[in-house]
């Protein structure tokens, strides 16, 4: 287990991904998203991803979660799942 943790943190250290902070300005936006998608339901992780995707204008995603086909980005677009067709 510790080797996988070490590999993961070495990967992070290579700037393979960017980690964004959520702040108090995001709380109302997250609540709005969770209310809008309450029938799915949307959890904090989903709301956070959708919020950051809208802020950073990103619509490409890699996921096995089918909920992401339901969520709409700011311009009415859906996420583009890069795994589509591979599973």
Biopython code that builds the backbone (N, CA, C, O; Angstrom):
import numpy as np
from Bio.PDB.StructureBuilder import StructureBuilder

atoms = [
    (1, "UNK", "N", (0.819, -1.195, 0.000)),
    (1, "UNK", "CA", (0.000, 0.000, 0.000)),
    (1, "UNK", "C", (0.865, 1.263, 0.000)),
    (1, "UNK", "O", (0.568, 2.212, -0.725)),
    (2, "UNK", "N", (1.903, 1.284, 0.782)),
    (2, "UNK", "CA", (2.731, 2.491, 0.869)),
    (2, "UNK", "C", (3.410, 2.793, -0.452)),
    (2, "UNK", "O", (3.663, 3.957, -0.762)),
    (3, "UNK", "N", (3.718, 1.736, -1.259)),
    (3, "UNK", "CA", (4.347, 1.983, -2.563)),
    (3, "UNK", "C", (3.391, 2.694, -3.503)),
    (3, "UNK", "O", (3.800, 3.575, -4.260)),
    (4, "UNK", "N", (2.115, 2.316, -3.459)),
    (4, "UNK", "CA", (1.148, 3.006, -4.320)),
    (4, "UNK", "C", (0.970, 4.454, -3.876)),
    (4, "UNK", "O", (0.801, 5.340, -4.714)),
    (5, "UNK", "N", (1.006, 4.704, -2.580)),
    (5, "UNK", "CA", (0.936, 6.086, -2.098)),
    (5, "UNK", "C", (2.143, 6.878, -2.567)),
    (5, "UNK", "O", (2.012, 8.019, -3.010)),
    (6, "UNK", "N", (3.305, 6.278, -2.471)),
    (6, "UNK", "CA", (4.534, 6.938, -2.907)),
    (6, "UNK", "C", (4.483, 7.237, -4.402)),
    (6, "UNK", "O", (4.860, 8.328, -4.830)),
    (7, "UNK", "N", (4.021, 6.279, -5.192)),
    (7, "UNK", "CA", (3.896, 6.500, -6.633)),
    (7, "UNK", "C", (2.905, 7.619, -6.937)),
    (7, "UNK", "O", (3.145, 8.457, -7.806)),
    (8, "UNK", "N", (1.799, 7.622, -6.216)),
    (8, "UNK", "CA", (0.785, 8.657, -6.427)),
    (8, "UNK", "C", (1.346, 10.047, -6.124)),
    (8, "UNK", "O", (1.156, 10.974, -6.912)),
    (9, "UNK", "N", (2.030, 10.199, -4.996)),
    (9, "UNK", "CA", (2.558, 11.514, -4.648)),
    (9, "UNK", "C", (3.723, 11.925, -5.543)),
    (9, "UNK", "O", (3.921, 13.116, -5.782)),
    (10, "UNK", "N", (4.484, 10.976, -6.034)),
    (10, "UNK", "CA", (5.515, 11.311, -7.026)),
    (10, "UNK", "C", (4.869, 11.796, -8.318)),
    (10, "UNK", "O", (5.367, 12.720, -8.961)),
    (11, "UNK", "N", (3.763, 11.169, -8.690)),
    (11, "UNK", "CA", (3.015, 11.577, -9.875)),
    (11, "UNK", "C", (2.488, 12.996, -9.688)),
    (11, "UNK", "O", (2.579, 13.817, -10.601)),
    (12, "UNK", "N", (1.939, 13.290, -8.512)),
    (12, "UNK", "CA", (1.467, 14.654, -8.219)),
    (12, "UNK", "C", (2.612, 15.648, -8.274)),
    (12, "UNK", "O", (2.453, 16.762, -8.775)),
    (13, "UNK", "N", (3.756, 15.249, -7.764)),
    (13, "UNK", "CA", (4.920, 16.125, -7.747)),
    (13, "UNK", "C", (5.400, 16.472, -9.159)),
    (13, "UNK", "O", (6.073, 17.485, -9.348)),
    (14, "UNK", "N", (5.066, 15.656, -10.138)),
    (14, "UNK", "CA", (5.408, 15.922, -11.536)),
    (14, "UNK", "C", (4.419, 16.889, -12.191)),
    (14, "UNK", "O", (4.509, 17.163, -13.388)),
    (15, "UNK", "N", (3.479, 17.402, -11.400)),
    (15, "UNK", "CA", (2.444, 18.319, -11.876)),
    (15, "UNK", "C", (1.568, 17.668, -12.939)),
    (15, "UNK", "O", (1.152, 18.307, -13.905)),
    (16, "UNK", "N", (1.300, 16.384, -12.738)),
    (16, "UNK", "CA", (0.463, 15.639, -13.671)),
    (16, "UNK", "C", (-0.981, 16.121, -13.641)),
    (16, "UNK", "O", (-1.691, 16.033, -14.642)),
    (17, "UNK", "N", (-1.407, 16.624, -12.505)),
    (17, "UNK", "CA", (-2.744, 17.194, -12.365)),
    (17, "UNK", "C", (-2.644, 18.486, -11.564)),
    (17, "UNK", "O", (-1.632, 18.771, -10.924)),
    (18, "UNK", "N", (-3.703, 19.241, -11.621)),
    (18, "UNK", "CA", (-3.798, 20.453, -10.827)),
    (18, "UNK", "C", (-4.873, 20.250, -9.772)),
    (18, "UNK", "O", (-5.961, 19.765, -10.081)),
    (19, "UNK", "N", (-4.586, 20.609, -8.559)),
    (19, "UNK", "CA", (-5.550, 20.500, -7.471)),
    (19, "UNK", "C", (-6.064, 21.897, -7.172)),
    (19, "UNK", "O", (-5.297, 22.794, -6.822)),
    (20, "UNK", "N", (-7.371, 22.069, -7.313)),
    (20, "UNK", "CA", (-7.988, 23.365, -7.074)),
    (20, "UNK", "C", (-8.638, 23.384, -5.703)),
    (20, "UNK", "O", (-9.174, 22.381, -5.234)),
    (21, "UNK", "N", (-8.579, 24.534, -5.080)),
    (21, "UNK", "CA", (-9.230, 24.728, -3.792)),
    (21, "UNK", "C", (-10.630, 25.269, -4.004)),
    (21, "UNK", "O", (-10.858, 26.138, -4.845)),
    (22, "UNK", "N", (-11.557, 24.743, -3.232)),
    (22, "UNK", "CA", (-12.876, 25.343, -3.166)),
    (22, "UNK", "C", (-12.850, 26.350, -2.031)),
    (22, "UNK", "O", (-12.191, 26.130, -1.015)),
    (23, "UNK", "N", (-13.558, 27.442, -2.199)),
    (23, "UNK", "CA", (-13.575, 28.450, -1.147)),
    (23, "UNK", "C", (-15.014, 28.834, -0.818)),
    (23, "UNK", "O", (-15.956, 28.297, -1.401)),
    (24, "UNK", "N", (-15.176, 29.751, 0.103)),
    (24, "UNK", "CA", (-16.522, 30.122, 0.551)),
    (24, "UNK", "C", (-17.354, 30.732, -0.569)),
    (24, "UNK", "O", (-18.583, 30.683, -0.514)),
    (25, "UNK", "N", (-16.716, 31.303, -1.575)),
    (25, "UNK", "CA", (-17.468, 31.838, -2.718)),
    (25, "UNK", "C", (-18.160, 30.740, -3.518)),
    (25, "UNK", "O", (-19.118, 31.007, -4.243)),
    (26, "UNK", "N", (-17.684, 29.522, -3.389)),
    (26, "UNK", "CA", (-18.241, 28.405, -4.139)),
    (26, "UNK", "C", (-19.453, 27.764, -3.448)),
    (26, "UNK", "O", (-20.201, 27.025, -4.088)),
    (27, "UNK", "N", (-19.653, 28.031, -2.174)),
    (27, "UNK", "CA", (-20.700, 27.332, -1.417)),
    (27, "UNK", "C", (-22.078, 27.518, -2.036)),
    (27, "UNK", "O", (-22.797, 26.539, -2.237)),
    (28, "UNK", "N", (-22.458, 28.747, -2.339)),
    (28, "UNK", "CA", (-23.789, 28.989, -2.911)),
    (28, "UNK", "C", (-23.933, 28.338, -4.274)),
    (28, "UNK", "O", (-24.991, 27.795, -4.592)),
    (29, "UNK", "N", (-22.879, 28.385, -5.085)),
    (29, "UNK", "CA", (-22.920, 27.754, -6.402)),
    (29, "UNK", "C", (-23.095, 26.239, -6.273)),
    (29, "UNK", "O", (-23.852, 25.632, -7.030)),
    (30, "UNK", "N", (-22.399, 25.639, -5.318)),
    (30, "UNK", "CA", (-22.521, 24.196, -5.081)),
    (30, "UNK", "C", (-23.934, 23.852, -4.612)),
    (30, "UNK", "O", (-24.523, 22.876, -5.076)),
    (31, "UNK", "N", (-24.472, 24.647, -3.699)),
    (31, "UNK", "CA", (-25.845, 24.425, -3.241)),
    (31, "UNK", "C", (-26.839, 24.525, -4.397)),
    (31, "UNK", "O", (-27.761, 23.717, -4.502)),
    (32, "UNK", "N", (-26.648, 25.518, -5.260)),
    (32, "UNK", "CA", (-27.528, 25.675, -6.423)),
    (32, "UNK", "C", (-27.464, 24.453, -7.331)),
    (32, "UNK", "O", (-28.498, 23.970, -7.792)),
    (33, "UNK", "N", (-26.266, 23.953, -7.590)),
    (33, "UNK", "CA", (-26.115, 22.763, -8.435)),
    (33, "UNK", "C", (-26.749, 21.539, -7.789)),
    (33, "UNK", "O", (-27.448, 20.774, -8.454)),
    (34, "UNK", "N", (-26.508, 21.353, -6.497)),
    (34, "UNK", "CA", (-27.064, 20.188, -5.802)),
    (34, "UNK", "C", (-28.593, 20.243, -5.767)),
    (34, "UNK", "O", (-29.247, 19.203, -5.846)),
    (35, "UNK", "N", (-29.169, 21.440, -5.651)),
    (35, "UNK", "CA", (-30.627, 21.584, -5.711)),
    (35, "UNK", "C", (-31.143, 21.326, -7.119)),
    (35, "UNK", "O", (-32.165, 20.663, -7.298)),
    (36, "UNK", "N", (-30.432, 21.852, -8.124)),
    (36, "UNK", "CA", (-30.857, 21.683, -9.516)),
    (36, "UNK", "C", (-30.872, 20.211, -9.922)),
    (36, "UNK", "O", (-31.744, 19.772, -10.672)),
    (37, "UNK", "N", (-29.901, 19.458, -9.420)),
    (37, "UNK", "CA", (-29.789, 18.039, -9.786)),
    (37, "UNK", "C", (-30.176, 17.118, -8.625)),
    (37, "UNK", "O", (-29.643, 16.014, -8.510)),
    (38, "UNK", "N", (-31.081, 17.555, -7.781)),
    (38, "UNK", "CA", (-31.466, 16.756, -6.605)),
    (38, "UNK", "C", (-32.138, 15.444, -6.985)),
    (38, "UNK", "O", (-32.149, 14.508, -6.186)),
    (39, "UNK", "N", (-32.696, 15.358, -8.180)),
    (39, "UNK", "CA", (-33.329, 14.108, -8.604)),
    (39, "UNK", "C", (-32.318, 13.056, -9.032)),
    (39, "UNK", "O", (-32.695, 11.897, -9.208)),
    (40, "UNK", "N", (-31.034, 13.414, -9.209)),
    (40, "UNK", "CA", (-30.023, 12.442, -9.673)),
    (40, "UNK", "C", (-29.577, 11.523, -8.538)),
    (40, "UNK", "O", (-29.536, 10.328, -8.831)),
    (41, "UNK", "N", (-29.248, 11.854, -7.340)),
    (41, "UNK", "CA", (-28.885, 13.142, -6.769)),
    (41, "UNK", "C", (-27.404, 13.452, -7.003)),
    (41, "UNK", "O", (-26.598, 12.560, -7.268)),
    (42, "UNK", "N", (-27.077, 14.720, -6.898)),
    (42, "UNK", "CA", (-25.703, 15.183, -7.058)),
    (42, "UNK", "C", (-25.069, 15.312, -5.682)),
    (42, "UNK", "O", (-25.653, 15.914, -4.780)),
    (43, "UNK", "N", (-23.872, 14.747, -5.516)),
    (43, "UNK", "CA", (-23.172, 14.888, -4.239)),
    (43, "UNK", "C", (-22.124, 15.998, -4.336)),
    (43, "UNK", "O", (-21.969, 16.629, -5.382)),
    (44, "UNK", "N", (-21.417, 16.226, -3.246)),
    (44, "UNK", "CA", (-20.425, 17.307, -3.198)),
    (44, "UNK", "C", (-19.328, 17.116, -4.247)),
    (44, "UNK", "O", (-18.907, 18.081, -4.885)),
    (45, "UNK", "N", (-18.872, 15.893, -4.424)),
    (45, "UNK", "CA", (-17.815, 15.645, -5.408)),
    (45, "UNK", "C", (-18.290, 15.992, -6.818)),
    (45, "UNK", "O", (-17.572, 16.653, -7.568)),
    (46, "UNK", "N", (-19.495, 15.551, -7.183)),
    (46, "UNK", "CA", (-20.040, 15.860, -8.505)),
    (46, "UNK", "C", (-20.210, 17.364, -8.690)),
    (46, "UNK", "O", (-19.844, 17.910, -9.731)),
    (47, "UNK", "N", (-20.762, 18.028, -7.684)),
    (47, "UNK", "CA", (-20.974, 19.475, -7.767)),
    (47, "UNK", "C", (-19.647, 20.214, -7.903)),
    (47, "UNK", "O", (-19.544, 21.175, -8.666)),
    (48, "UNK", "N", (-18.650, 19.775, -7.176)),
    (48, "UNK", "CA", (-17.335, 20.414, -7.237)),
    (48, "UNK", "C", (-16.715, 20.270, -8.614)),
    (48, "UNK", "O", (-16.133, 21.219, -9.139)),
    (49, "UNK", "N", (-16.836, 19.100, -9.196)),
    (49, "UNK", "CA", (-16.280, 18.866, -10.533)),
    (49, "UNK", "C", (-17.008, 19.711, -11.568)),
    (49, "UNK", "O", (-16.377, 20.315, -12.435)),
    (50, "UNK", "N", (-18.327, 19.755, -11.481)),
    (50, "UNK", "CA", (-19.092, 20.552, -12.430)),
    (50, "UNK", "C", (-18.769, 22.041, -12.271)),
    (50, "UNK", "O", (-18.605, 22.750, -13.264)),
    (51, "UNK", "N", (-18.679, 22.504, -11.050)),
    (51, "UNK", "CA", (-18.344, 23.900, -10.774)),
    (51, "UNK", "C", (-16.987, 24.272, -11.373)),
    (51, "UNK", "O", (-16.869, 25.283, -12.064)),
    (52, "UNK", "N", (-15.972, 23.461, -11.112)),
    (52, "UNK", "CA", (-14.632, 23.764, -11.623)),
    (52, "UNK", "C", (-14.558, 23.631, -13.140)),
    (52, "UNK", "O", (-13.843, 24.387, -13.798)),
    (53, "UNK", "N", (-15.297, 22.669, -13.699)),
    (53, "UNK", "CA", (-15.327, 22.524, -15.156)),
    (53, "UNK", "C", (-15.911, 23.777, -15.799)),
    (53, "UNK", "O", (-15.425, 24.233, -16.834)),
    (54, "UNK", "N", (-16.954, 24.331, -15.186)),
    (54, "UNK", "CA", (-17.537, 25.560, -15.710)),
    (54, "UNK", "C", (-16.576, 26.731, -15.569)),
    (54, "UNK", "O", (-16.410, 27.514, -16.505)),
    (55, "UNK", "N", (-15.944, 26.857, -14.412)),
    (55, "UNK", "CA", (-15.014, 27.974, -14.187)),
    (55, "UNK", "C", (-13.799, 27.914, -15.098)),
    (55, "UNK", "O", (-13.316, 28.947, -15.561)),
    (56, "UNK", "N", (-13.302, 26.708, -15.359)),
    (56, "UNK", "CA", (-12.092, 26.534, -16.172)),
    (56, "UNK", "C", (-12.412, 26.258, -17.634)),
    (56, "UNK", "O", (-11.509, 26.059, -18.447)),
    (57, "UNK", "N", (-13.717, 26.247, -17.969)),
    (57, "UNK", "CA", (-14.178, 25.986, -19.334)),
    (57, "UNK", "C", (-13.621, 24.675, -19.883)),
    (57, "UNK", "O", (-13.054, 24.620, -20.974)),
    (58, "UNK", "N", (-13.802, 23.632, -19.093)),
    (58, "UNK", "CA", (-13.356, 22.285, -19.457)),
    (58, "UNK", "C", (-14.588, 21.414, -19.621)),
    (58, "UNK", "O", (-15.472, 21.428, -18.764)),
    (59, "UNK", "N", (-14.662, 20.657, -20.705)),
    (59, "UNK", "CA", (-15.773, 19.716, -20.821)),
    (59, "UNK", "C", (-15.298, 18.281, -21.058)),
    (59, "UNK", "O", (-16.122, 17.371, -21.150)),
    (60, "UNK", "N", (-13.990, 18.065, -21.157)),
    (60, "UNK", "CA", (-13.460, 16.707, -21.272)),
    (60, "UNK", "C", (-13.298, 16.104, -19.881)),
    (60, "UNK", "O", (-12.790, 16.753, -18.966)),
    (61, "UNK", "N", (-13.736, 14.856, -19.733)),
    (61, "UNK", "CA", (-13.676, 14.180, -18.445)),
    (61, "UNK", "C", (-13.431, 12.696, -18.690)),
    (61, "UNK", "O", (-13.774, 12.164, -19.746)),
    (62, "UNK", "N", (-12.843, 12.043, -17.715)),
    (62, "UNK", "CA", (-12.666, 10.596, -17.753)),
    (62, "UNK", "C", (-13.412, 10.030, -16.551)),
    (62, "UNK", "O", (-13.039, 10.284, -15.407)),
    (63, "UNK", "N", (-14.468, 9.263, -16.812)),
    (63, "UNK", "CA", (-15.269, 8.725, -15.723)),
    (63, "UNK", "C", (-16.051, 7.488, -16.162)),
    (63, "UNK", "O", (-16.349, 7.311, -17.343)),
    (64, "UNK", "N", (-16.375, 6.638, -15.189)),
    (64, "UNK", "CA", (-17.295, 5.522, -15.391)),
    (64, "UNK", "C", (-18.684, 5.874, -14.857)),
    (64, "UNK", "O", (-19.621, 5.091, -15.011)),
    (65, "UNK", "N", (-18.820, 7.032, -14.238)),
    (65, "UNK", "CA", (-20.053, 7.474, -13.608)),
    (65, "UNK", "C", (-21.036, 7.965, -14.672)),
    (65, "UNK", "O", (-20.739, 8.905, -15.409)),
    (66, "UNK", "N", (-22.184, 7.340, -14.747)),
    (66, "UNK", "CA", (-23.166, 7.704, -15.778)),
    (66, "UNK", "C", (-23.869, 9.020, -15.503)),
    (66, "UNK", "O", (-24.502, 9.569, -16.405)),
    (67, "UNK", "N", (-23.781, 9.549, -14.285)),
    (67, "UNK", "CA", (-24.430, 10.825, -13.968)),
    (67, "UNK", "C", (-23.876, 11.973, -14.799)),
    (67, "UNK", "O", (-24.580, 12.957, -15.030)),
    (68, "UNK", "N", (-22.655, 11.873, -15.244)),
    (68, "UNK", "CA", (-22.047, 12.978, -15.969)),
    (68, "UNK", "C", (-22.661, 13.195, -17.344)),
    (68, "UNK", "O", (-22.410, 14.223, -17.975)),
    (69, "UNK", "N", (-23.461, 12.245, -17.819)),
    (69, "UNK", "CA", (-24.179, 12.449, -19.069)),
    (69, "UNK", "C", (-25.416, 13.317, -18.855)),
    (69, "UNK", "O", (-25.984, 13.845, -19.811)),
    (70, "UNK", "N", (-25.826, 13.459, -17.610)),
    (70, "UNK", "CA", (-27.010, 14.238, -17.262)),
    (70, "UNK", "C", (-26.658, 15.702, -17.039)),
    (70, "UNK", "O", (-27.422, 16.591, -17.414)),
    (71, "UNK", "N", (-25.516, 15.952, -16.436)),
    (71, "UNK", "CA", (-25.136, 17.311, -16.047)),
    (71, "UNK", "C", (-24.882, 18.191, -17.263)),
    (71, "UNK", "O", (-24.278, 17.767, -18.249)),
    (72, "UNK", "N", (-25.359, 19.422, -17.167)),
    (72, "UNK", "CA", (-25.167, 20.396, -18.243)),
    (72, "UNK", "C", (-24.208, 21.483, -17.779)),
    (72, "UNK", "O", (-24.329, 22.005, -16.671)),
    (73, "UNK", "N", (-23.266, 21.810, -18.633)),
    (73, "UNK", "CA", (-22.329, 22.889, -18.367)),
    (73, "UNK", "C", (-22.995, 24.225, -18.671)),
    (73, "UNK", "O", (-24.111, 24.267, -19.187)),
    (74, "UNK", "N", (-22.318, 25.294, -18.355)),
    (74, "UNK", "CA", (-22.881, 26.643, -18.448)),
    (74, "UNK", "C", (-23.528, 26.932, -19.800)),
    (74, "UNK", "O", (-24.587, 27.558, -19.839)),
    (75, "UNK", "N", (-22.948, 26.512, -20.872)),
    (75, "UNK", "CA", (-23.470, 26.815, -22.212)),
    (75, "UNK", "C", (-24.415, 25.725, -22.716)),
    (75, "UNK", "O", (-24.695, 25.654, -23.913)),
    (76, "UNK", "N", (-24.906, 24.880, -21.816)),
    (76, "UNK", "CA", (-25.827, 23.815, -22.193)),
    (76, "UNK", "C", (-25.138, 22.578, -22.748)),
    (76, "UNK", "O", (-25.797, 21.612, -23.133)),
    (77, "UNK", "N", (-23.808, 22.611, -22.787)),
    (77, "UNK", "CA", (-23.049, 21.461, -23.283)),
    (77, "UNK", "C", (-23.010, 20.375, -22.223)),
    (77, "UNK", "O", (-23.200, 20.642, -21.036)),
    (78, "UNK", "N", (-22.764, 19.156, -22.658)),
    (78, "UNK", "CA", (-22.544, 18.054, -21.729)),
    (78, "UNK", "C", (-21.056, 17.753, -21.684)),
    (78, "UNK", "O", (-20.288, 18.213, -22.529)),
    (79, "UNK", "N", (-20.662, 16.974, -20.683)),
    (79, "UNK", "CA", (-19.268, 16.545, -20.604)),
    (79, "UNK", "C", (-18.962, 15.616, -21.769)),
    (79, "UNK", "O", (-19.827, 14.870, -22.229)),
    (80, "UNK", "N", (-17.734, 15.669, -22.236)),
    (80, "UNK", "CA", (-17.221, 14.753, -23.245)),
    (80, "UNK", "C", (-16.394, 13.713, -22.508)),
    (80, "UNK", "O", (-15.261, 13.984, -22.109)),
    (81, "UNK", "N", (-16.960, 12.518, -22.326)),
    (81, "UNK", "CA", (-16.248, 11.455, -21.615)),
    (81, "UNK", "C", (-15.238, 10.813, -22.560)),
    (81, "UNK", "O", (-15.616, 10.178, -23.544)),
    (82, "UNK", "N", (-13.974, 10.978, -22.262)),
    (82, "UNK", "CA", (-12.917, 10.446, -23.119)),
    (82, "UNK", "C", (-12.863, 8.926, -23.119)),
    (82, "UNK", "O", (-12.198, 8.328, -23.965)),
    (83, "UNK", "N", (-13.564, 8.292, -22.168)),
    (83, "UNK", "CA", (-13.642, 6.835, -22.143)),
    (83, "UNK", "C", (-14.793, 6.297, -22.979)),
    (83, "UNK", "O", (-14.934, 5.083, -23.128)),
    (84, "UNK", "N", (-15.608, 7.176, -23.520)),
    (84, "UNK", "CA", (-16.762, 6.743, -24.294)),
    (84, "UNK", "C", (-16.335, 5.810, -25.428)),
    (84, "UNK", "O", (-15.483, 6.152, -26.247)),
    (85, "UNK", "N", (-16.940, 4.638, -25.454)),
    (85, "UNK", "CA", (-16.611, 3.652, -26.463)),
    (85, "UNK", "C", (-15.564, 2.638, -26.017)),
    (85, "UNK", "O", (-15.311, 1.661, -26.721)),
    (86, "UNK", "N", (-14.952, 2.861, -24.850)),
    (86, "UNK", "CA", (-13.921, 1.950, -24.360)),
    (86, "UNK", "C", (-14.416, 1.003, -23.283)),
    (86, "UNK", "O", (-13.666, 0.131, -22.843)),
    (87, "UNK", "N", (-15.660, 1.153, -22.848)),
    (87, "UNK", "CA", (-16.193, 0.244, -21.828)),
    (87, "UNK", "C", (-17.618, -0.090, -22.119)),
    (87, "UNK", "O", (-18.240, -0.844, -21.371)),
]
sb = StructureBuilder()
sb.init_structure("model")
sb.init_model(0)
sb.init_chain("A")
sb.init_seg("    ")
for serial, (resi, resn, name, xyz) in enumerate(atoms, 1):
    if name == "N":
        sb.init_residue(resn, " ", resi, " ")
    sb.init_atom(name, np.array(xyz, "f"), 0.0, 1.0, " ", f" {name:<3s}", serial, name[0])
structure = sb.get_structure()
